[in-house]
């Protein structure tokens, strides 16, 4: 972005060239990542710098198998969007500077491993998108930009509440002694590799740099000056407990407030408590999860928070619509994977069925709305609402197939819908309207355009052999096989509705999708050619340059999706096990061909209270020493036992 500002405003071609070169850097990084990244469930390319010492805030970046596909997608779609913007002639320098800032903010969201930094990047992309729609958009661009801004800002406020609350609760000040003991045990387990390597190096007579050792294992020191000035004293706390496990040595383990997402994930037991608000006693995890759900659901978008999206798409320039559908919507689902599910695993299971129900409703509702539209951009916009519902269904199922399918759907929808919006922009540049009823017979006049549009349309439809099929079938398989919502989960699930039923209903979305897409294709490309379109030229070289890479990706991943699955599979398994173990559940999948292991278990006759609103207070608290004397176990329990 800085390089763009250094170019004189009158040299618009140089501005566009510099912006394209800048956007090519994350594209090349993404290509390198796609072919070389080895997902082992851990953070790679870890980078950390102290930022705000007093609050324990770090500039902390890294990538795992959940963020890597999004970085690849962002690099590809971002570069294509910049190249597709070469037709912009209004305030060229400002436009390209803002689009680069927007892409930087999105990449920051996908790479941030500090909650504070995540929020900064989340907010960073808001203003560029607002101005890109409000200045370079269509006739009603101001209304669309303000609506986008207000919706997103409302979600950001709720996320800010969770950000601050998680920081305050992260040191155990508001948690029970039992949960503090569990969290300290988890922190100790996180340091065991450091202790083992430290002992091995000392026995070998090797000089040990504790700071380098901690950085190697992605552990940052607490903010206290006591530990920053005395690295040996910090690590000694863990060595003492390792040598002599007791109440005293466990109590001495540091547990300071932090924004580190990996540390907050480890300390999720601290969020199991409750607090009183307006005379009601709320479960902390449940309320914070609801706040995050709204914040991320606005971005996905999930009904009823979706109404900003059609306006933003219709009024935004073509390249901004591509970024909006191809990358920005994925930030919402990514937020669930990165923050909501790791920090609040109990609520992820408790609200699994409602989340899936909203996902299914998105699929059907979005498809029905798309079928009722005459504007090409609105059809594609509402199809995005429908297709993002598959992401929510797969995520809520908490099965390996379902969660992997959710991430693949984010990637594959990003490529196919980017093609659709680019193609809509191509025909709008020639016809200056998007009314499908005014077209007809374009396949004869624009054969290359019609051929690429057909590939994009069938990929969006989920035709076998194209990328959309792989992600949708994984979502269906994972959701159909999910055991969440079963009656013997007791109070672990808010609603006892079978995922099998939800999957069957969602499958009708495939039929509706085929209906509105084929109907659109018939009205635009077939029938007699409208006389006024006879002089239209087929795709230009620049337009082909933006579309052909997406065609290659859609076909390649449809025929051979293994590289993309390998890119994310291990991290999905790690997250799944974390969420299930946090609920005392061993598995979320039903075992095909045999009775579930919990089928014969006795279900408690008295339903446990909801974790959202606490109707009774805890009768008695265990003394601090007694809690620490018992080391909690992280071993999974059978489902029926976890329900009790």
MIVO-117862 format. One line per 10 residues: number of its first residue (from 1); for each residue z negated, x, y of C-alpha. Coordinates in nm, 2 decimals, padded with zeros to 4 digits. Last residue first. Layout:
// residues N
NUM = Z:X:Y | ...
//
This chain:
// residues 644
644 = -03.37:-02.42:-03.74 | -03.01:-02.39:-03.65 | -03.01:-02.02:-03.73 | -03.14:-02.10:-04.08 | -02.86:-02.35:-04.13 | -02.60:-02.11:-04.01 | -02.71:-01.82:-04.23 | -02.88:-01.54:-04.04 | -02.73:-01.24:-03.87 | -02.92:-00.91:-03.85
634 = -03.03:-00.81:-03.50 | -03.40:-00.77:-03.60 | -03.69:-00.79:-03.36 | -03.95:-00.51:-03.38 | -04.29:-00.66:-03.41 | -04.56:-00.47:-03.23 | -04.39:-00.54:-02.90 | -04.47:-00.91:-02.93 | -04.83:-00.86:-03.02 | -04.89:-00.63:-02.73
624 = -04.75:-00.88:-02.48 | -04.96:-01.17:-02.60 | -04.75:-01.46:-02.74 | -04.71:-01.75:-02.50 | -04.84:-02.09:-02.59 | -04.71:-02.44:-02.57 | -04.38:-02.36:-02.41 | -04.29:-02.63:-02.16 | -04.13:-02.96:-02.25 | -03.82:-03.14:-02.13
614 = -03.62:-02.82:-02.08 | -03.28:-02.91:-01.95 | -02.97:-02.70:-02.05 | -03.10:-02.56:-02.37 | -03.10:-02.91:-02.51 | -03.41:-03.01:-02.71 | -03.41:-02.98:-03.08 | -03.31:-03.28:-03.29 | -03.58:-03.40:-03.53 | -03.46:-03.45:-03.88
604 = -03.40:-03.08:-03.94 | -03.09:-03.05:-04.16 | -03.15:-02.95:-04.52 | -02.90:-02.69:-04.65 | -02.66:-02.79:-04.92 | -02.35:-02.74:-04.71 | -02.46:-02.41:-04.56 | -02.24:-02.18:-04.77 | -01.94:-02.40:-04.69 | -01.79:-02.54:-05.01
594 = -01.50:-02.34:-05.14 | -01.12:-02.35:-05.11 | -01.10:-02.24:-04.75 | -01.42:-02.08:-04.62 | -01.49:-02.24:-04.28 | -01.49:-01.98:-04.00 | -01.77:-01.94:-03.75 | -01.97:-01.68:-03.93 | -02.33:-01.55:-03.96 | -02.49:-01.76:-03.70
584 = -02.83:-01.66:-03.55 | -02.71:-01.77:-03.21 | -02.69:-01.42:-03.05 | -02.54:-01.31:-03.38 | -02.25:-01.55:-03.32 | -02.18:-01.42:-02.97 | -02.20:-01.05:-03.06 | -02.00:-01.10:-03.38 | -01.72:-01.26:-03.18 | -01.72:-00.99:-02.91
574 = -01.70:-00.72:-03.17 | -01.42:-00.90:-03.36 | -01.22:-00.95:-03.04 | -01.26:-00.59:-02.95 | -01.12:-00.50:-03.30 | -00.81:-00.73:-03.26 | -00.69:-00.64:-02.91 | -00.41:-00.38:-02.93 | -00.36:-00.43:-03.30 | -00.25:-00.79:-03.22
564 = 00.00:-00.66:-02.96 | 00.14:-00.40:-03.19 | 00.16:-00.65:-03.48 | 00.37:-00.91:-03.30 | 00.70:-00.82:-03.47 | 00.97:-01.09:-03.45 | 00.81:-01.29:-03.16 | 00.68:-00.97:-03.00 | 01.04:-00.83:-02.99 | 01.20:-01.16:-02.87
554 = 00.96:-01.22:-02.58 | 00.95:-00.85:-02.48 | 01.33:-00.81:-02.48 | 01.38:-01.13:-02.27 | 01.11:-01.01:-02.03 | 01.29:-00.68:-01.99 | 01.62:-00.87:-01.93 | 01.50:-01.09:-01.65 | 01.42:-00.86:-01.36 | 01.72:-00.63:-01.40
544 = 01.94:-00.94:-01.46 | 01.84:-01.07:-01.12 | 01.92:-00.73:-00.96 | 02.26:-00.71:-01.13 | 02.35:-01.06:-01.02 | 02.33:-01.37:-01.24 | 02.63:-01.61:-01.24 | 02.81:-01.70:-00.92 | 02.83:-02.06:-00.79 | 03.17:-02.19:-00.68
534 = 03.18:-02.48:-00.92 | 02.84:-02.62:-00.81 | 02.97:-02.87:-00.55 | 03.18:-03.04:-00.82 | 02.88:-03.13:-01.04 | 02.96:-03.02:-01.40 | 02.98:-03.30:-01.65 | 02.70:-03.32:-01.91 | 02.48:-03.03:-02.01 | 02.29:-02.76:-01.82
524 = 02.03:-02.92:-01.59 | 01.98:-03.27:-01.73 | 01.98:-03.15:-02.09 | 01.75:-02.86:-02.03 | 01.50:-03.08:-01.85 | 01.50:-03.32:-02.15 | 01.46:-03.02:-02.38 | 01.16:-02.90:-02.19 | 01.00:-03.24:-02.15 | 01.02:-03.33:-02.52
514 = 00.96:-02.99:-02.67 | 00.63:-02.98:-02.48 | 00.54:-03.33:-02.59 | 00.59:-03.24:-02.95 | 00.39:-02.92:-02.92 | 00.11:-03.11:-02.74 | 00.08:-03.34:-03.04 | -00.08:-03.03:-03.21 | -00.37:-03.07:-02.97 | -00.48:-03.39:-03.14
504 = -00.48:-03.22:-03.49 | -00.67:-02.92:-03.35 | -00.94:-03.15:-03.20 | -00.99:-03.33:-03.52 | -01.02:-03.01:-03.72 | -01.26:-02.87:-03.46 | -01.50:-03.14:-03.58 | -01.72:-03.31:-03.32 | -02.10:-03.27:-03.32 | -02.15:-03.23:-02.95
494 = -02.40:-02.98:-02.78 | -02.39:-02.73:-03.07 | -02.68:-02.50:-03.16 | -02.90:-02.82:-03.16 | -02.82:-02.89:-03.52 | -02.56:-02.66:-03.67 | -02.57:-02.88:-03.97 | -02.35:-03.14:-03.80 | -02.05:-02.92:-03.75 | -01.95:-02.86:-03.39
484 = -01.86:-02.50:-03.47 | -01.71:-02.46:-03.82 | -01.37:-02.33:-03.70 | -01.08:-02.33:-03.94 | -00.86:-02.57:-03.75 | -00.94:-02.37:-03.43 | -00.83:-02.04:-03.58 | -00.52:-02.17:-03.74 | -00.41:-02.36:-03.43 | -00.48:-02.07:-03.20
474 = -00.30:-01.83:-03.43 | 00.00:-02.07:-03.45 | 00.01:-02.09:-03.07 | 00.00:-01.71:-03.02 | 00.28:-01.64:-03.27 | 00.51:-01.92:-03.16 | 00.51:-01.82:-02.80 | 00.65:-01.48:-02.89 | 00.99:-01.59:-03.02 | 01.10:-01.60:-03.38
464 = 00.96:-01.94:-03.44 | 01.00:-02.17:-03.14 | 00.68:-02.20:-02.93 | 00.82:-02.43:-02.66 | 00.76:-02.16:-02.39 | 00.97:-01.92:-02.60 | 01.23:-02.19:-02.64 | 01.26:-02.24:-02.27 | 01.26:-01.87:-02.19 | 01.54:-01.81:-02.45
454 = 01.74:-02.11:-02.32 | 01.70:-01.99:-01.96 | 01.85:-01.66:-02.07 | 02.15:-01.83:-02.22 | 02.20:-02.07:-01.92 | 02.20:-01.78:-01.67 | 02.45:-01.59:-01.88 | 02.67:-01.91:-01.90 | 02.66:-02.00:-01.53 | 02.96:-02.24:-01.47
444 = 02.98:-02.40:-01.82 | 02.60:-02.40:-01.87 | 02.56:-02.56:-01.53 | 02.68:-02.90:-01.65 | 02.43:-03.10:-01.46 | 02.22:-03.07:-01.14 | 02.11:-03.34:-00.90 | 01.87:-03.50:-01.15 | 01.69:-03.17:-01.19 | 01.58:-03.16:-00.83
434 = 01.51:-02.80:-00.74 | 01.70:-02.76:-00.41 | 01.86:-02.48:-00.21 | 02.16:-02.48:-00.46 | 02.21:-02.10:-00.47 | 01.87:-01.95:-00.40 | 01.72:-02.25:-00.58 | 01.91:-02.16:-00.90 | 01.77:-01.80:-00.90 | 01.42:-01.91:-00.81
424 = 01.41:-02.15:-01.11 | 01.52:-01.86:-01.32 | 01.24:-01.63:-01.19 | 00.99:-01.92:-01.25 | 01.10:-01.96:-01.61 | 01.10:-01.58:-01.68 | 00.75:-01.55:-01.55 | 00.66:-01.85:-01.77 | 00.78:-01.66:-02.08 | 00.60:-01.33:-01.99
414 = 00.27:-01.46:-01.89 | 00.27:-01.72:-02.16 | 00.30:-01.44:-02.41 | 00.01:-01.24:-02.27 | -00.23:-01.52:-02.22 | -00.13:-01.67:-02.56 | -00.19:-01.34:-02.72 | -00.55:-01.34:-02.58 | -00.61:-01.69:-02.70 | -00.45:-01.62:-03.04
404 = -00.69:-01.33:-03.09 | -00.98:-01.57:-03.01 | -00.86:-01.84:-03.25 | -00.76:-01.60:-03.53 | -01.10:-01.42:-03.51 | -01.29:-01.75:-03.49 | -01.49:-01.85:-03.18 | -01.33:-02.19:-03.16 | -01.39:-02.21:-02.79 | -01.15:-01.92:-02.72
394 = -00.87:-02.07:-02.92 | -00.91:-02.40:-02.75 | -00.93:-02.24:-02.40 | -00.62:-02.03:-02.45 | -00.43:-02.33:-02.59 | -00.52:-02.52:-02.27 | -00.34:-02.25:-02.08 | -00.02:-02.39:-02.22 | -00.07:-02.74:-02.07 | -00.16:-02.62:-01.72
384 = 00.13:-02.38:-01.73 | 00.36:-02.67:-01.83 | 00.24:-02.84:-01.51 | 00.37:-02.55:-01.30 | 00.70:-02.53:-01.50 | 00.77:-02.90:-01.44 | 00.66:-02.87:-01.08 | 00.90:-02.58:-01.02 | 01.19:-02.78:-01.16 | 01.12:-03.08:-00.94
374 = 01.19:-03.41:-01.13 | 00.84:-03.45:-01.28 | 00.70:-03.71:-01.52 | 00.74:-03.49:-01.83 | 00.54:-03.21:-01.67 | 00.25:-03.46:-01.61 | 00.26:-03.56:-01.98 | 00.26:-03.19:-02.09 | -00.03:-03.10:-01.86 | -00.24:-03.40:-01.99
364 = -00.18:-03.32:-02.35 | -00.26:-02.95:-02.34 | -00.53:-02.98:-02.07 | -00.70:-03.25:-02.27 | -00.71:-03.01:-02.57 | -00.86:-02.74:-02.35 | -01.12:-02.98:-02.21 | -01.22:-03.08:-02.56 | -01.24:-02.72:-02.67 | -01.48:-02.64:-02.38
354 = -01.68:-02.95:-02.47 | -01.70:-02.84:-02.84 | -01.80:-02.48:-02.76 | -02.08:-02.58:-02.52 | -02.37:-02.48:-02.74 | -02.18:-02.18:-02.89 | -02.10:-02.02:-02.55 | -02.44:-02.13:-02.43 | -02.61:-01.91:-02.69 | -02.38:-01.62:-02.61
344 = -02.47:-01.60:-02.24 | -02.38:-01.25:-02.12 | -02.10:-01.17:-02.36 | -01.94:-01.52:-02.35 | -01.94:-01.57:-01.97 | -01.86:-01.21:-01.86 | -01.55:-01.04:-02.02 | -01.41:-01.31:-02.25 | -01.48:-01.60:-02.01 | -01.35:-01.40:-01.71
334 = -01.03:-01.32:-01.91 | -00.97:-01.69:-01.93 | -00.98:-01.72:-01.55 | -00.80:-01.39:-01.48 | -00.51:-01.52:-01.69 | -00.42:-01.77:-01.42 | -00.36:-01.48:-01.18 | -00.12:-01.28:-01.40 | 00.20:-01.46:-01.50 | 00.15:-01.80:-01.33
324 = 00.04:-01.67:-00.99 | 00.24:-01.35:-01.02 | 00.56:-01.54:-01.09 | 00.49:-01.80:-00.83 | 00.45:-01.51:-00.58 | 00.79:-01.38:-00.68 | 00.95:-01.72:-00.62 | 00.80:-01.78:-00.28 | 00.50:-02.01:-00.29 | 00.53:-02.38:-00.19
314 = 00.59:-02.53:-00.53 | 00.36:-02.30:-00.71 | 00.06:-02.34:-00.48 | 00.10:-02.72:-00.47 | 00.13:-02.75:-00.85 | -00.18:-02.52:-00.88 | -00.43:-02.68:-00.64 | -00.48:-02.99:-00.85 | -00.61:-02.80:-01.15 | -00.99:-02.83:-01.12
304 = -01.01:-03.16:-01.32 | -00.88:-03.03:-01.56 | -00.87:-02.66:-01.64 | -00.69:-02.40:-01.43 | -00.73:-02.11:-01.54 | -00.86:-02.02:-01.19 | -01.07:-02.33:-01.14 | -01.20:-02.30:-01.50 | -01.33:-01.95:-01.42 | -01.56:-02.06:-01.14
294 = -01.65:-02.39:-01.32 | -01.73:-02.21:-01.64 | -01.93:-01.95:-01.46 | -02.15:-02.21:-01.30 | -02.19:-02.38:-01.64 | -02.28:-02.05:-01.80 | -02.55:-01.99:-01.53 | -02.70:-02.33:-01.61 | -02.71:-02.28:-01.98 | -02.84:-01.92:-01.96
284 = -03.13:-02.02:-01.73 | -03.24:-02.32:-01.92 | -03.35:-02.57:-01.66 | -03.68:-02.73:-01.58 | -03.65:-03.01:-01.34 | -03.87:-03.06:-01.03 | -03.60:-02.96:-00.79 | -03.54:-02.63:-00.98 | -03.78:-02.50:-01.24 | -03.69:-02.20:-01.45
274 = -03.60:-02.12:-01.82 | -03.58:-01.83:-02.05 | -03.30:-01.71:-02.28 | -03.15:-01.47:-02.02 | -03.36:-01.17:-02.12 | -03.22:-01.20:-02.47 | -02.87:-01.11:-02.32 | -02.99:-00.75:-02.27 | -02.70:-00.58:-02.45 | -02.44:-00.78:-02.26
264 = -02.62:-00.71:-01.93 | -02.60:-00.34:-02.02 | -02.22:-00.36:-02.09 | -02.17:-00.56:-01.78 | -02.35:-00.30:-01.56 | -02.49:-00.50:-01.26 | -02.84:-00.36:-01.32 | -03.21:-00.42:-01.27 | -03.43:-00.17:-01.45 | -03.55:-00.16:-01.80
254 = -03.69:00.19:-01.88 | -03.86:00.23:-02.22 | -04.23:00.27:-02.16 | -04.32:-00.06:-02.32 | -04.16:00.06:-02.65 | -04.38:00.37:-02.65 | -04.70:00.17:-02.59 | -04.63:-00.10:-02.83 | -04.55:00.14:-03.11 | -04.26:00.33:-03.27
244 = -04.36:00.70:-03.29 | -04.07:00.94:-03.32 | -03.79:00.71:-03.19 | -04.03:00.56:-02.94 | -04.11:00.90:-02.79 | -03.75:01.01:-02.80 | -03.65:00.70:-02.60 | -03.90:00.78:-02.32 | -03.80:01.15:-02.34 | -03.45:01.06:-02.24
234 = -03.58:00.97:-01.89 | -03.82:01.26:-01.86 | -03.54:01.50:-01.96 | -03.32:01.36:-01.68 | -03.59:01.41:-01.42 | -03.47:01.37:-01.06 | -03.25:01.07:-01.14 | -03.53:00.92:-01.36 | -03.80:00.92:-01.10 | -03.56:00.84:-00.83
224 = -03.52:00.49:-00.98 | -03.16:00.36:-00.99 | -03.14:00.36:-01.37 | -02.93:00.63:-01.53 | -02.58:00.54:-01.65 | -02.48:00.52:-02.02 | -02.12:00.55:-02.12 | -02.18:00.76:-02.43 | -02.00:01.06:-02.28 | -02.18:01.00:-01.95
214 = -02.52:01.02:-02.12 | -02.42:01.35:-02.29 | -02.29:01.49:-01.96 | -02.61:01.41:-01.79 | -02.82:01.55:-02.08 | -02.64:01.89:-02.06 | -02.76:02.05:-02.38 | -02.74:02.42:-02.46 | -02.66:02.47:-02.82 | -02.91:02.62:-03.06
204 = -02.78:02.43:-03.36 | -03.10:02.23:-03.39 | -03.07:02.15:-03.02 | -02.72:02.02:-03.06 | -02.81:01.80:-03.36 | -03.12:01.66:-03.18 | -02.92:01.56:-02.88 | -02.64:01.41:-03.09 | -02.89:01.19:-03.27 | -03.07:01.09:-02.94
194 = -02.75:01.00:-02.77 | -02.64:00.80:-03.07 | -02.97:00.62:-03.07 | -02.94:00.52:-02.70 | -02.79:00.18:-02.74 | -03.05:00.10:-03.01 | -03.32:00.17:-02.75 | -03.15:-00.07:-02.51 | -03.15:-00.34:-02.79 | -03.51:-00.27:-02.86
184 = -03.59:-00.31:-02.49 | -03.41:-00.64:-02.49 | -03.60:-00.77:-02.79 | -03.93:-00.67:-02.63 | -03.84:-00.84:-02.30 | -03.75:-01.15:-02.50 | -04.10:-01.16:-02.66 | -04.28:-01.08:-02.34 | -04.11:-01.38:-02.18 | -03.85:-01.33:-01.91
174 = -03.87:-01.35:-01.53 | -03.94:-00.99:-01.46 | -03.73:-00.88:-01.76 | -03.53:-00.62:-01.57 | -03.20:-00.81:-01.59 | -03.34:-01.13:-01.44 | -03.28:-01.04:-01.08 | -02.93:-00.89:-01.15 | -02.83:-01.20:-01.36 | -02.94:-01.43:-01.07
164 = -02.74:-01.24:-00.81 | -02.42:-01.24:-01.01 | -02.47:-01.59:-01.13 | -02.50:-01.72:-00.77 | -02.20:-01.51:-00.67 | -02.00:-01.67:-00.95 | -02.08:-02.01:-00.80 | -01.97:-01.90:-00.46 | -01.65:-01.76:-00.61 | -01.57:-02.10:-00.77
154 = -01.58:-02.27:-00.43 | -01.38:-01.99:-00.28 | -01.10:-02.04:-00.54 | -01.08:-02.41:-00.46 | -01.09:-02.36:-00.09 | -00.83:-02.08:-00.08 | -00.58:-02.27:-00.30 | -00.61:-02.58:-00.09 | -00.57:-02.38:00.22 | -00.26:-02.21:00.09
144 = -00.10:-02.53:-00.03 | -00.17:-02.71:00.31 | -00.03:-02.41:00.50 | 00.28:-02.38:00.27 | 00.40:-02.74:00.32 | 00.75:-02.64:00.43 | 00.78:-02.35:00.18 | 00.59:-02.02:00.15 | 00.62:-01.69:00.33 | 00.33:-01.72:00.57
134 = 00.07:-01.95:00.40 | 00.17:-01.85:00.04 | 00.16:-01.48:00.09 | -00.13:-01.52:00.33 | -00.36:-01.70:00.08 | -00.25:-01.47:-00.20 | -00.34:-01.16:00.00 | -00.68:-01.32:00.09 | -00.79:-01.41:-00.26 | -00.70:-01.08:-00.45
124 = -01.00:-00.89:-00.30 | -01.24:-01.17:-00.40 | -01.20:-01.10:-00.77 | -01.19:-00.72:-00.69 | -01.53:-00.74:-00.52 | -01.67:-00.97:-00.80 | -01.57:-00.73:-01.07 | -01.73:-00.44:-00.87 | -02.06:-00.63:-00.86 | -02.03:-00.71:-01.24
114 = -01.96:-00.35:-01.33 | -01.71:-00.30:-01.61 | -01.40:-00.34:-01.38 | -01.07:-00.28:-01.55 | -00.91:-00.63:-01.56 | -01.05:-00.73:-01.22 | -00.93:-00.40:-01.07 | -00.58:-00.47:-01.20 | -00.59:-00.81:-01.02 | -00.71:-00.65:-00.70
104 = -00.44:-00.38:-00.71 | -00.17:-00.64:-00.77 | -00.28:-00.84:-00.46 | -00.29:-00.53:-00.25 | 00.06:-00.45:-00.36 | 00.17:-00.80:-00.27 | 00.00:-00.77:00.07 | 00.18:-00.45:00.16 | 00.51:-00.59:00.04 | 00.48:-00.89:00.26
94 = 00.35:-00.71:00.57 | 00.63:-00.46:00.56 | 00.90:-00.72:00.52 | 00.80:-00.95:00.80 | 01.07:-01.20:00.71 | 01.37:-01.06:00.51 | 01.26:-01.12:00.15 | 01.55:-01.08:-00.09 | 01.40:-00.77:-00.24 | 01.11:-00.99:-00.38
84 = 01.24:-00.99:-00.74 | 01.18:-00.61:-00.74 | 00.82:-00.67:-00.65 | 00.78:-00.95:-00.90 | 00.93:-00.73:-01.18 | 00.68:-00.46:-01.10 | 00.38:-00.70:-01.11 | 00.50:-00.87:-01.43 | 00.52:-00.55:-01.62 | 00.20:-00.38:-01.49
74 = 00.00:-00.70:-01.50 | 00.10:-00.76:-01.86 | 00.01:-00.41:-01.97 | -00.33:-00.43:-01.79 | -00.39:-00.78:-01.94 | -00.31:-00.64:-02.29 | -00.57:-00.36:-02.23 | -00.85:-00.58:-02.10 | -00.96:-00.73:-02.43 | -00.89:-00.43:-02.64
64 = -01.11:-00.21:-02.42 | -01.06:-00.06:-02.08 | -01.27:00.12:-01.82 | -01.38:00.12:-01.46 | -01.72:00.17:-01.29 | -01.78:00.20:-00.92 | -02.16:00.18:-00.97 | -02.43:-00.05:-00.83 | -02.79:00.03:-00.92 | -02.91:-00.17:-00.61
54 = -03.06:00.12:-00.43 | -02.79:00.35:-00.54 | -02.49:00.16:-00.39 | -02.18:00.34:-00.52 | -02.25:00.59:-00.80 | -01.92:00.69:-00.97 | -01.80:00.59:-01.32 | -01.48:00.62:-01.51 | -01.43:00.53:-01.88 | -01.08:00.57:-02.00
44 = -01.19:00.38:-02.31 | -01.46:00.11:-02.37 | -01.54:00.04:-02.73 | -01.41:-00.22:-02.98 | -01.21:00.04:-03.17 | -00.87:-00.03:-03.00 | -00.64:00.27:-03.01 | -00.42:00.27:-02.70 | -00.10:00.48:-02.75 | 00.20:00.25:-02.75
34 = 00.08:-00.03:-02.52 | -00.12:00.20:-02.30 | 00.18:00.42:-02.22 | 00.38:00.11:-02.13 | 00.09:-00.01:-01.91 | 00.07:00.32:-01.74 | 00.44:00.31:-01.67 | 00.41:-00.04:-01.52 | 00.10:00.06:-01.33 | 00.31:00.33:-01.16
24 = 00.63:00.12:-01.11 | 00.45:-00.10:-00.85 | 00.43:00.20:-00.62 | 00.80:00.29:-00.67 | 00.89:-00.08:-00.60 | 00.68:-00.07:-00.28 | 00.85:00.25:-00.17 | 01.20:00.11:-00.23 | 01.12:-00.22:-00.05 | 00.98:-00.03:00.25
14 = 01.29:00.20:00.25 | 01.51:-00.10:00.25 | 01.32:-00.25:00.54 | 01.35:00.05:00.77 | 01.28:-00.15:01.09 | 00.91:-00.16:01.01 | 00.88:00.21:01.00 | 00.73:00.35:00.67 | 00.37:00.47:00.68 | 00.24:00.11:00.61
4 = 00.42:00.11:00.28 | 00.26:00.44:00.18 | -00.08:00.28:00.24 | 00.00:00.00:00.00
//
